[in-house]
Amino acid sequence: MNFWEYLGNRHQQLLTDAYQHASVVFQCMVVATAIGVLIGVATYRSEWGGNLATLATSTILTIPSLAMIGLLIPLVGLGVPPTVIALTLYGLLPIVRNAIVGLRGVDPTLVDAATGIGMSRAKRLVRIELPLAWPPILTGIRVSTQMLMGIAAIAAYASGPGLGNLIFRGLASLGSKNALNQVLAGTVGIIILALLFDAAYVLIGRLTISKGIRA
């Protein structure tokens, strides 16, 4: 059976695995974005706090993904929980770092002007600083998503959802007639999902970033 015949015969299962893969990455990115931006907001005013946040999240990223998931299995079991925890932790660094850089890069004169017209710190953050810091934050989200697309495949080690199951099954049965088809289908599927997500982020950027900021 060649690759195209394999796709034709297994397309329903492939679509299901692709949906699960995209879903878990999307949900983890939502959580990682919320946590990462909050950490950035809490630490960007302090040089020490920003460095500590960056160091902590970069340290997490140095832990091998297989080891991370393996360490989580005794704590939370198999399946979705270790997958979600690991992906969320791995997604933090680019978002935290870019949030800090973006917020620190806001023109101080704009913040002073907002203070001068009576804006509270919370209003300045929401109306001035975060919108101006959004382009680098979005870039961090894009980078995190691309990383998580690949890392999510390792979740199959913990019986997690997604296209990684195809890759693991194929590698475990090398020599059988569909082993390479399974590995190739899983790999190509992840690449396609990564490209679709990135295209979506480009569109979001065009819709949410004003032309003046982009310039």
Phi and psi in degrees as a GROMACS rama.xvg file:
@    title "Ramachandran Plot"
@    xaxis  label "Phi"
@    yaxis  label "Psi"
@TYPE xy
-81.5917  176.449  ASN-2
-62.5671  -41.7969  PHE-3
-69.186  -35.9157  TRP-4
-65.8053  -39.1844  GLU-5
-61.4469  -44.4517  TYR-6
-61.7217  -41.3152  LEU-7
-64.6728  -38.4016  GLY-8
-78.2077  -27.2593  ASN-9
-115.658  17.8599  ARG-10
-61.0093  -34.9387  HIS-11
-65.1737  -45.6944  GLN-12
-66.9573  -37.2973  GLN-13
-63.5124  -41.1092  LEU-14
-65.0636  -39.2923  LEU-15
-63.4299  -45.9981  THR-16
-63.7709  -39.3379  ASP-17
-65.37  -40.8972  ALA-18
-62.9301  -44.3392  TYR-19
-63.0592  -40.1249  GLN-20
-63.2055  -49.6868  HIS-21
-63.1898  -39.2921  ALA-22
-64.4973  -46.2212  SER-23
-68.4086  -36.6322  VAL-24
-66.3312  -43.8955  VAL-25
-61.7596  -47.4562  PHE-26
-64.1606  -40.5091  GLN-27
-67.0251  -34.605  CYS-28
-68.4443  -35.8408  MET-29
-61.8997  -46.6221  VAL-30
-66.167  -45.7796  VAL-31
-62.8302  -36.7647  ALA-32
-65.7862  -45.218  THR-33
-61.4934  -47.4278  ALA-34
-66.7658  -44.2145  ILE-35
-63.1113  -42.6941  GLY-36
-67.5286  -40.067  VAL-37
-61.5355  -41.9352  LEU-38
-63.4261  -41.9996  ILE-39
-61.7364  -44.0437  GLY-40
-63.1195  -37.851  VAL-41
-74.3743  -22.1148  ALA-42
-119.366  -9.70736  THR-43
-68.6898  -24.2026  TYR-44
-77.2157  -17.024  ARG-45
-110.918  126.015  SER-46
-61.7973  -43.0467  GLU-47
-65.9786  -44.3205  TRP-48
-65.0004  -42.1993  GLY-49
-63.8656  -42.6657  GLY-50
-64.653  -39.4265  ASN-51
-65.3876  -42.4749  LEU-52
-63.2433  -42.9494  ALA-53
-65.2433  -42.2991  THR-54
-63.3676  -43.5619  LEU-55
-64.0888  -45.9836  ALA-56
-71.9053  -31.8688  THR-57
-71.2446  -32.3197  SER-58
-64.1967  -40.9743  THR-59
-58.9164  -41.264  ILE-60
-67.7094  -21.1667  LEU-61
-78.9609  -13.3364  THR-62
-73.6635  124.874  ILE-63
-55.6075  137.157  PRO-64
-60.951  -38.1896  SER-65
-64.6548  -38.408  LEU-66
-68.114  -41.8103  ALA-67
-58.4381  -49.7783  MET-68
-65.4538  -39.2142  ILE-69
-62.1708  -37.4692  GLY-70
-71.6709  -28.5365  LEU-71
-79.8132  -26.2621  LEU-72
-57.1026  -46.8431  ILE-73
-64.2511  -22.9104  PRO-74
-87.4412  -41.537  LEU-75
-123.99  -1.53873  VAL-76
88.3551  -169.858  GLY-77
-92.399  169.589  LEU-78
94.0978  -135.383  GLY-79
-71.0809  -43.5509  VAL-80
-53.5157  -51.6044  PRO-81
-65.9039  -30.9539  PRO-82
-63.5985  -48.574  THR-83
-65.1797  -44.3469  VAL-84
-63.1197  -48.1282  ILE-85
-63.2662  -46.8403  ALA-86
-64.8193  -40.1839  LEU-87
-62.4444  -44.0453  THR-88
-64.5008  -42.4135  LEU-89
-67.4275  -27.0265  TYR-90
-80.422  -5.59636  GLY-91
-73.5557  -42.3726  LEU-92
-54.8813  -55.5155  LEU-93
-60.6182  -34.1524  PRO-94
-71.913  -47.5499  ILE-95
-60.3054  -49.1952  VAL-96
-62.0589  -44.9623  ARG-97
-71.7614  -32.0358  ASN-98
-64.9371  -43.1274  ALA-99
-64.5233  -46.6983  ILE-100
-62.1957  -44.6657  VAL-101
-64.1133  -44.3257  GLY-102
-68.0908  -38.3405  LEU-103
-70.1804  -22.0086  ARG-104
-85.7836  -3.14428  GLY-105
-67.0484  135.003  VAL-106
-59.3411  120.161  ASP-107
-60.0394  -28.4063  PRO-108
-66.0301  -32.144  THR-109
-68.2428  -39.979  LEU-110
-66.4985  -41.2583  VAL-111
-64.0231  -39.2257  ASP-112
-65.3101  -40.7687  ALA-113
-64.4554  -38.3945  ALA-114
-64.6196  -37.9074  THR-115
-65.5489  -29.0856  GLY-116
-92.6483  9.64052  ILE-117
95.3117  12.417  GLY-118
-71.45  137.163  MET-119
-74.3981  168.361  SER-120
-60.6156  -40.6742  ARG-121
-63.8134  -42.222  ALA-122
-67.1684  -39.3876  LYS-123
-61.2209  -41.2871  ARG-124
-63.5561  -47.0778  LEU-125
-75.0366  -39.4953  VAL-126
-93.92  -25.1906  ARG-127
-114.441  -59.5756  ILE-128
-71.7001  -50.6481  GLU-129
-63.8037  -43.3409  LEU-130
-59.7126  -38.3654  PRO-131
-73.4725  -27.7711  LEU-132
-87.2946  -4.78358  ALA-133
-60.165  -41.0984  TRP-134
-56.5349  -50.1156  PRO-135
-67.2148  -32.1365  PRO-136
-63.2023  -43.7273  ILE-137
-62.7465  -37.3419  LEU-138
-62.0978  -41.0333  THR-139
-62.521  -39.3186  GLY-140
-63.6188  -41.141  ILE-141
-62.7028  -44.2065  ARG-142
-63.5048  -44.7572  VAL-143
-60.9932  -41.7983  SER-144
-62.6059  -42.6616  THR-145
-63.3221  -39.3927  GLN-146
-64.1422  -46.5291  MET-147
-67.5286  -27.8481  LEU-148
-58.0706  -43.3064  MET-149
-76.6649  -42.1161  GLY-150
-64.5199  -33.0686  ILE-151
-60.1287  -25.2896  ALA-152
-64.252  -30.8863  ALA-153
-68.4344  -19.6208  ILE-154
-61.5679  -18.9772  ALA-155
-61.0207  -24.4301  ALA-156
-60.3822  -30.8018  TYR-157
-105.343  25.6441  ALA-158
60.6381  31.4357  SER-159
-77.7362  168.277  GLY-160
-79.7285  160.641  PRO-161
118.234  -175.219  GLY-162
-73.8905  -12.9256  LEU-163
-61.7625  -27.8504  GLY-164
-60.8323  -38.4621  ASN-165
-62.795  -44.7289  LEU-166
-64.4576  -45.0017  ILE-167
-64.6386  -41.8057  PHE-168
-64.1865  -40.2216  ARG-169
-65.1505  -43.1332  GLY-170
-67.0668  -32.6716  LEU-171
-74.6862  -17.525  ALA-172
-122.129  31.8807  SER-173
-55.3783  132.988  LEU-174
109.311  -23.7682  GLY-175
-78.0131  166.706  SER-176
-69.2603  -26.4936  LYS-177
-110.035  7.71947  ASN-178
-59.7664  -50.6725  ALA-179
-67.0831  -34.4209  LEU-180
-62.1164  -40.0761  ASN-181
-65.4591  -46.0157  GLN-182
-62.4844  -44.2437  VAL-183
-66.3263  -41.9059  LEU-184
-63.0299  -43.7489  ALA-185
-64.3589  -42.3676  GLY-186
-67.0984  -47.5889  THR-187
-63.3465  -39.1079  VAL-188
-60.7056  -42.2543  GLY-189
-65.4214  -40.7372  ILE-190
-62.5208  -43.6632  ILE-191
-63.9995  -43.5776  ILE-192
-61.8609  -41.1422  LEU-193
-61.576  -41.8544  ALA-194
-66.919  -38.7407  LEU-195
-65.8985  -43.1325  LEU-196
-62.8035  -42.6628  PHE-197
-65.1381  -38.7208  ASP-198
-63.1043  -37.73  ALA-199
-64.3342  -38.8377  ALA-200
-67.4045  -36.1235  TYR-201
-60.8099  -43.9362  VAL-202
-64.3784  -43.2897  LEU-203
-60.4376  -41.0694  ILE-204
-60.8238  -42.0032  GLY-205
-66.4494  -32.0787  ARG-206
-83.3495  -26.5293  LEU-207
-110.984  -12.5847  THR-208
-108.244  122.4  ILE-209
-66.3142  156.406  SER-210
-62.4678  -33.3203  LYS-211
-63.8748  -41.1054  GLY-212
-69.4117  -42.2449  ILE-213
-60.7147  -36.8004  ARG-214
